[in-house]
Structures are given as C-alpha cells and as structure tokens.
Amino acid sequence: MALLDTGRVCRKTRGRDAGRYCAITGKTGGGYIVAGKGFSETKVSGSHLEPTPWVVKGKDVPQELAELKLA
C-alpha cells in the first residue's frame, strides 16, 4: 500500500491553497492530480502534500470531504 494512492485525503502545504484539504484523484509522471472544495482539479508535486489517515472512495470529492468535516 502506497502512502499517496488514489483516494487519499491530504493537506496542501504550499501554494495559494495551503492548509486546505484535498483528495488525490490521479497520478501523472511528475506528480498527483488533486481535487477539493473550492478549487478545481490541479496537478501538484508530492512534496506539496501532507497525507492524512482518511481515504475517500467516491467520485464527489468535495461532498465526501464535507462529510469528514474537512471542507
């Protein structure tokens, strides 16, 4: 099990969205694609993400983050 897998909830540590929670929706050659409440899917480096113990399983990431009370 990889720490930064699809569905893993992370906290962004750098950039204009720093401090916000997001979920990994995919992987690219140089990083990860993340989505969260208040911003669209973006590509970020793994060094900009702090993983959490939560994992989301559905397609509606903002809704699931709200259910976890993270958004």
C-alpha positions in Angstrom: 0.0 0.0 0.0 1.5 3.3 -1.1 1.1 6.3 1.2 -0.1 8.6 -1.7 -2.6 6.5 -3.5 -5.8 7.5 -5.3 -8.4 8.5 -2.8 -6.0 9.5 0.0 -7.0 12.7 1.7 -4.1 15.2 2.0 -3.5 18.7 3.3 -1.8 21.0 0.9 1.3 22.6 2.4 2.4 25.1 -0.3 0.7 27.4 -2.8 -2.4 29.5 -2.6 -4.4 26.6 -1.4 -2.0 25.8 1.5 -3.8 24.5 4.6 -6.8 23.2 2.6 -7.7 19.5 2.4 -7.9 17.7 -0.9 -8.0 14.1 -2.2 -5.8 12.5 -4.8 -7.8 11.7 -7.9 -5.0 10.5 -10.2 -1.3 10.3 -10.8 0.9 11.8 -13.5 4.5 11.4 -14.5 5.7 14.2 -12.2 3.1 14.4 -9.5 -0.5 14.0 -8.5 -3.9 15.4 -9.6 -5.9 16.6 -6.6 -9.4 18.0 -6.1 -11.0 19.6 -3.2 -13.7 22.0 -2.1 -13.3 25.5 -3.5 -10.8 24.6 -6.2 -10.8 22.5 -9.3 -8.5 19.6 -10.1 -4.9 20.7 -10.2 -1.5 19.0 -10.6 0.8 19.2 -7.7 4.1 17.7 -6.6 4.1 15.0 -3.8 6.3 17.3 -1.7 3.4 19.8 -1.5 1.1 17.2 0.1 0.8 16.0 3.7 -1.1 12.7 3.8 -3.8 12.0 6.4 -5.2 8.7 7.6 -8.5 9.2 5.7 -9.4 7.8 2.3 -12.4 8.7 0.1 -13.9 6.2 -2.3 -16.5 8.1 -4.4 -16.4 10.5 -7.3 -17.8 13.5 -5.4 -14.6 14.6 -3.5 -15.9 17.9 -2.2 -19.0 16.2 -0.7 -17.0 13.4 0.9 -14.6 16.0 2.4 -17.6 17.8 3.9 -18.9 14.6 5.4 -15.5 14.1 7.1 -15.8 17.8 8.3 -12.6 18.7 6.5 -14.0 21.2 3.9 
